[in-house]
Structure formats: C-alpha cells, structure tokens
Amino acid sequence: MRHPTPHRHPALLQLSPLAWATLATCAGLLNASGAMAAESSEAPSEVEPVVVSASPRATPLQDAPFAASVVDNRTLRSAGPMVNLSEAMARVPGLVVNNRNNYAQDLQISSRGFGARATFGVRGLRLYTDGIPATMPDGQGQVGHFDLANAQRIEVIRGPFSALYGNAAGGVISLVSQPITERYFESAIDIGSNALYQVRLAGSAPISDTLSMSASASSMHTDGPRDHSAADRHLGNVKAEWRLTQDRIVAQLSHQVLQAQDPLGLNRQQFDADPDQTTPEARQYNTRKNLNQTQVGTSWQHRFTQAGALQESQLVAYAGRRTVTQFQSIAASTQGTNPLTSRHSGGVVDFDRDYMGLDGRLNWRWTNVDLVTGLNAEDQYDARRGYLNYTGPSSSPVYGVKGSQRRDEANSARTREAYAQAEWTFAPEWAATAGLRSGQVTMVSKDNYVLGANVNDSGLLRFHYNTPVVGLRWKASPTLTLHAGAGRGFESPTLGEVAYRPDGSGGFNMALKPQTSRHAELGSKWRPSAGVGLDATLFVVNTSNEIGVLSNSGGRSTFQNVGHTQRKGLELAGQWRLNPQWRAAAAFTWLDATYRDNFLTCAGTPCTVATAPVAAGNRIAGTQKHNAFAELVWQPKRGMEAGLEWQARGRTAVNDRNSDFAAGWGVVNVRWTQRFQLDAQGSAIEVLARVDNVGDKRYAGSVIVNDGNSRFFEPAAGRSGLLSVRYLHGF
C-alpha cells in the first residue's frame, strides 16, 4: 500500500482542479476552432541535420567522420514534459539515459558503458549548453539546468572524437538553443500522473536591428511514483544576442532551484514484494537534497574578412555557483559521537561550489584544409562541509536534522589545456582528420577540520594527459559515407570520487589514479532517399586503470582502480519514410563490457578491506548487453500525429561480482499530438497526450552500483499519463 507523501505542495493541490478545468476549456476551444483553423505548416523535416560538435566547422550529419546523432526539438516536445533528458534519448544508439525517478540523485547517463558506475552526477561524458560546459574541470557534470523546452536540437557524439573535449572518454552531449529570429510568446501547462504539474513560459523578440532577447521559465512539482520521492524544480533562463557586421555576441543567465526527497533503492526482497514501496530508512533519516545553481556565460565570435587563412575567432567565458545540502541515511553509531575518536565526516553533505572557465579558439581555412586551435582554462572551488545527520544522544537520536560539524575542507580542481584539430580534404571523396588535446588536471584539498582522530587530510593530485585522435572519411557514393577513427581517452577521478578513503573516512583518496582508454571505430552512413537512412558503427575500447565503485553505503561511495576493461559493440540507427502518412525509426545497441583482470571489492557494509573476489570476464557493473528502440508514426494530415513507441533493455549487472542482475524489460508507449493554427502570424495551440508503460510493467529502471546494503534496485514508474497544452502567439 502506498502512503501519501508527507511533503506534498498544498498550493499545487489547490490549483489542480482549476488546471483540469482550464485544460477542459482549452479542449473545447480546440474542438470549436479546429474546423476553422488552418492546417499547420509544420511537417517532419527531411533535411539532413547539421552537427557542429567535434568538427572544425558545421557539418551535415551524413558527412561527419564519427558516430553522431541529433535529436530535434519536434522529438523533444513529443517525448514528454521536457524535464529530463531520459524522455527522448532512447532513440540514440550507444547512449543510456536512466530516469531514476529520484531527483535527489540526478539522471544516470552512460555512453558505450562509460558513466555507468556514477551514483551521482554524470561521469564519462562532456556536457554543453550553447558551447558553455556543464561539466566541471574534475569531469563530473549535471544536466538538471538543461532548458529542453527552448532547445533547437541536442547533439550526441560517441567514440574517439569525444577525446577532443578533454577529461571524458564516453562522448559529448551538447544542447543548442533556439535561435532568436522572430517575435513570439508561448505558455504551456503539463499535468500528469504522480501529481506532476508544470507551468512553462517563454518568449523572444528582436529589440533592434542588432539586439535580440529571449527568456524562459518553468516551475515543476511531482509527488514521485513512490512515497518520499516528491520534488520541486524551478528553472529560469535569459539570453541576449547582438549581431553586428562581423561579430556575434551572446550572453546567457540561468538559475535553477531544486528540492527533492530521496526514496533510496530497494533490495531484492523489497523489490520483488512491492516495487512501489520506499525503504524505511528514507523516512527514518528524512533523506533529501536541496540545490541552488546560478550560471552566467558569454560567447563572442568575430569573422575576419581580410586576414588570409584566419577565418574566425571565438571566446567563451562563464562562471557559476552551485550549492548543495544532502541528508544521507547513515546511522548514528557509524558516524560516531565523539569527534576526538571518530574520523567519520557525518551524514549531511553541505558544499558551495564556485566555477569558472575561459576558452579561446581560432578557425583557419586554406583551400583543402580546415584547422581549429585553442586554449582552455577551467577552475572549480568547493567549500565542503560535513555534519552529523542527527541531534541528541546516539542512544536516542533525532534524525533528519543538521547536527554538529565533522568536516571542513577547501577543495579545488583546475584544468589547463591546449588543443588543435585539422580536416584535410585531399581528394573529392576523401577527407582525413587529426587532432590533439594536451592538458593537466590539478586537485588540491586543504583540511580545515583537524581535531583529535581527524588528522590533517590535506593533499594534492596532479594528472597530465594527451588525447590524440585520427579519422578518415570516404564518400563512397552520393548516398553512402564510410568513416574510421581511433583515439585515446582520459578520465581523472572527480573531487567526489576522491572525497572518501576506502575505510569511509574523509580526506583525499590519494591512491586513486586516472583511467586511460584506447578507442577504435568503423562506421557507415547511408541515405538512399529523402527520409530514409541507416547508420552503423562497430567499436572497441580498451581501458587501463578503470575506476570502479569499491563501496556504496548510505549515499556515500568510495572508489578504486580495478585494472583493465574492454568494451566492444555495435550501434545501429535507422529511419524510414514509408509514405507521406507513415514513418518509422529504430535504434539498437549491442555492448560487451567486461573486466579483463581479477580484483577484490567490498561485499557489504561496513567495509574497510576489500575481500570479495571479482573474476576477469565479469560484466562491468551498471551495463547491459542490449538496448533497443522502435517507433511507428502516423501523420494523417499536417499538424496531427500519433505515435507508437517500444523500448527494451537487457538485464543489468548490479555489482562487479555479478551476483545479481536487474531483469531485462520492454515497454510500450503511445502518444498523440495535434496543432491548431489560429492565424497567419503563427499563433497556434498544440496538444500532447501520452501514456507511458501502457502495460504497467514493473521493472528496475536503474541500479545503484555495488550498494553495500544490497539496495541496488531503483523502480521505474508504472503506467503514467501526461496531458500538455501549449499556446504560441506570433507577432
């Protein structure tokens, strides 16, 4: 039996009947206006998308010499309320984006198995919004502030060419916002299962011949599919763009506020008995997370008209502040009551992060050669504090409140890099690409909490890396492109991964080394006709000093190097325009990700010494061998569309020992969209209705890798519905 969520937002409950009445009124208006409204001019685009990431210049996707995918805004809008990347990314082969239904722990995102170990944040991938990094210098990133509702497209790069972005090995996810080209205003309301309620506002306008501005805001609440999984998120973005004769300057400001409860994972017995239940410890310790993030950024592009080979310069600068307070489920007996005898840093993580960066590049062009050269500098500063998650005596503690301080550190990470990439078209059908990124990551910890057993844990780690990449592209025919690439990847441990030592005490884990990888891929892109295409990629990746989870308990993880691993696989993505009314799309991934060395890990909690053996040949925890997506869309007329989606996944290893697996699954989703044109200026009303997991299948949508309490399983939501109404006003 599901218990009511204790922190349900009362204002939203009061608004819900009004919201439903508003939707009903809108539906009546749509029916009345449908007969007189002009048909939408929007139709699925058959134009080959353009990708700007990992290339010296904008390149049609078919001609890109690497594995890449583009998800357009039409797909994003039809995939859900545009809150999470997981809504639309299942169609990208090689990429796994798990919605953990837990806003306190972020999404789980992995590319070719890189990032699967992450228990918080995003590892192994570089993240960007309009060229501004959402990944910190230490390699950890977040996507919660991505403004999906205002995105023009999302570009995904997989394979060796992502090495050109520095401290990441799995790939690149880059969001590109809508260009400010016209004056419009839009408002939207989303209502769905689990008390989901979201209001969105957006608009843009040319202010003058040279200045344009846009702004967007959204406010979302959900009770979550389980007790103690409620969340509130508020997001705002402002963008200004100046276009001069030879210059383009863009300034951006984003702000995100999040309050989220953490329902924790379930063990095998709990999950099999009732996947809707919540672990009792979540309520006992009132596990939760509060986040506040503000970021500003600007980019300046200048075109040279009389500088010979020098075509363009670009300078990107950004800065931000991120504050997080997270309450974990760590017992008072584990934390200890006396700071003079215990080295435990408490059950409340509280940190303030300031970050900034500067990237400058020059674009050069000769007759057959394009070249990009650049310098990059990034800094982050974390004031990390730890507190007991209880007050009172340990014999009768009051949990869920911030107690006495047990940790106080000033941590920093700094990256300094230089990079170059060239593309040489040495024959009409042939092009070669080569690039190199060289850099250094420096991490420093200054311990300001030295008391009794809490000795001075200050430390310094410094890592150097060179990540070369080479590629070859052959335009075998006007419809077929073949490409091959090889490169080297690098991942340093993040500040979060070195934050705790193997025995669980605070202080830098000085033994943790960076992991390096060697990538090779062979791919093809076939476009026999408009609306028809097939992309195929074979790849193999060998990694040394793979970073793995040693122990994971109470929301706290420690890490170790586990030796060599290998990832090899096949990625397929296709689309077919069957006739003017019907189209289909599909994606498939086969991934064999295994450990190549024997090693020891923790089998439970507490764990001060790893004693559980892991055999070479075991599957890398958090990965699955198969992922598939298929879609069939019927568009009887412009502005109306119905879609049938199928998504499936093979079983997932929950730990390195492969002692248990989350079962494979397959679900069916249906959607219906309709657009009603109201006038010739572009005013329209759009409606989206979705039912996800039509069969109400109960399965684990993600796993907590190597959880010490065996609470591996994070249940996916059951059958859920969504109704969205969006009004656009053109001028």
Beta strands, then each sheet from edge to edge (+ up, - down):
strand 1: 50-51
strand 2: 59-60
strand 3: 67-72
strand 4: 95-98
strand 5: 108-111
strand 6: 125-129
strand 7: 132-133
strand 8: 151-158
strand 9: 171-177
strand 10: 184-192
strand 11: 196-206
strand 12: 211-222
strand 13: 231-243
strand 14: 247-261
strand 15: 288-303
strand 16: 310-327
strand 17: 348-365
strand 18: 369-387
strand 19: 390-391
strand 20: 398-399
strand 21: 405-427
strand 22: 430-447
strand 23: 459-477
strand 24: 480-491
strand 25: 515-529
strand 26: 532-544
strand 27: 547-553
strand 28: 556-561
strand 29: 565-579
strand 30: 582-595
strand 31: 599-601
strand 32: 612-614
strand 33: 626-637
strand 34: 640-649
strand 35: 652-653
strand 36: 661-662
strand 37: 665-677
strand 38: 684-692
strand 39: 700-703
strand 40: 713-715
strand 41: 720-730
sheet 1: 1+ 2-
sheet 2: 3+ 8- 9+ 6+ 7-
sheet 3: 4+ 5-
sheet 4: 10+ 11- 12+ 13- 14+ 15- 16+ 17- 18+ 21- 22+ 23- 24+ 25- 26+ 29- 30+ 33- 34+ 37- 38+ 41- 10+
sheet 5: 19+ 20-
sheet 6: 27+ 28-
sheet 7: 31+ 32-
sheet 8: 35+ 36-
sheet 9: 39+ 40-
end
